[in-house]
Amino acid sequence: MPESTANGGIRNHELLGVYVNDHLAAATGGVELVSRMLSRHSGTPYEARLEQLLDELREERSAHVAMAGALGIPVRGYKQLGTWVAEKLSRAKLNGRLFSRSPLSDLVEFEFIATAVLAKRAGFETLLELAAVDPRLDRALLERLVAQADEQHTWLADARREVAARVFGGRPEAADEAADT
């Protein structure tokens, strides 16, 4: 039978622990991926925004740790370690080139992080709903993190279209134009 409280507060505390730790592990992977992307795009027009994104991801990761603490959820280091290792292993993927980095790698990285930002946003929205019944969560912080994720995704979607146009051709604004019609 699911765990519940009489006042409509937290139910399934153990599942919430899994959920928060999964999002914390994903945040660790995001920091690692954006760090790699930043080293790849040093000196490019993407550098400043990637630096900003990295700072924001680190802040969000710290917020996850603080929220876990506020909710009495132990942080599961093995999940973070597993994500860290998986991100490192993903660098060894076959990319159609034996000794050099494929231009496709840039596109895949931008696509992946843009998609991850949407998943992260959903996680913050879920915790925002929980904040409505549990005052241990900072509602204002969660609202700010949702808005921040929206801004991150807007920029990443634009950057992804630019990279796709550079790799395959076409115009990066074409998707925006189609959406406006």
Residue pairs with C-beta under 8 A, 6 or more apart in sequence:
2 11
2 12
3 10
3 11
3 12
3 13
3 14
4 11
5 11
7 133
8 133
9 133
9 134
10 16
10 71
10 130
10 133
10 134
13 71
13 72
13 73
16 71
16 73
16 130
17 68
17 73
17 74
17 76
19 123
19 126
20 64
20 67
20 68
20 71
20 73
20 127
21 68
21 73
21 75
21 76
21 79
22 79
23 64
23 120
23 123
24 61
24 64
24 65
24 68
24 75
24 79
24 80
25 76
25 79
25 80
25 82
25 83
26 83
26 116
26 119
26 120
26 123
27 57
27 60
27 61
27 64
27 120
28 61
28 80
28 83
28 84
29 83
29 84
29 86
29 87
29 116
30 57
30 61
30 113
30 116
30 120
31 54
31 57
31 58
31 61
32 83
32 84
32 87
32 88
33 87
33 109
33 112
33 113
33 116
34 50
34 53
34 54
34 57
34 113
35 54
36 87
36 91
36 109
37 46
37 50
37 109
37 110
37 113
38 47
38 50
38 51
38 54
40 101
40 106
40 109
41 47
41 50
46 159
49 155
49 159
53 113
53 152
53 155
53 156
56 148
56 152
60 120
60 145
60 148
63 141
63 145
65 75
67 127
67 137
67 138
68 74
68 75
69 75
70 136
70 137
71 134
71 136
71 137
95 101
95 102
95 104
95 105
96 102
96 104
103 166
103 167
104 167
106 163
106 167
107 160
107 163
107 164
107 167
110 156
110 159
110 160
110 163
111 160
113 156
114 153
114 156
114 157
114 160
117 149
117 152
117 153
117 156
118 149
118 153
120 149
121 146
121 149
121 150
121 153
124 142
124 145
124 146
124 149
125 146
127 137
127 142
128 137
128 139
128 142
128 143
128 146
130 137
131 137
131 138
131 139
131 142
132 139
158 172
161 172
161 173
161 174
161 175
161 176
162 172
164 170
164 172
165 171
165 172
